[in-house]
Amino acid sequence: MLGTQDNASVTADGIVWSTNNGTGNSFMFDPKVDCAPYSKLCFELTCETRNANSANYNVVFGVTNNPVRGANYVDGFVAQTSKIWDTSRKTYSLSLDGVSGTHYVLVAAYATTGTVHNVWLEK
């Protein structure tokens, strides 16, 4: 199940995390995932627009203990990517080495729009 703030939705092309870059969005997957058996978390995504086309707004994904509490209020990442911004469809991965226990998979994408095409874990 997808836990969202603002207006994330599932479409035929993937998860559209926002249609309004004035607000953007953050979302998580619920229930939590046991990360111990996996070495990588992978996302295939396309960034589309960002508010005022400002380089201050980017996308980060990772695993966290805390659920999303608002479009711009995410915290507690156990592991996360660097800031991502590319309008081409690309695949990104995050090492889960050393991450144990169950965590939410979370995307923080405040003041941006885009689509997550695929999400998977690798052993």
Secondary structure as UniProt FT lines:
FT   STRAND          2..4
FT   TURN            6..7
FT   STRAND          9..11
FT   TURN            12..13
FT   STRAND          14..18
FT   TURN            21..23
FT   STRAND          24..34
FT   TURN            36..37
FT   STRAND          40..50
FT   HELIX           51..53
FT   TURN            55..56
FT   STRAND          59..64
FT   TURN            71..72
FT   STRAND          77..80
FT   STRAND          90..95
FT   TURN            97..98
FT   STRAND          102..110
FT   STRAND          112..122
//
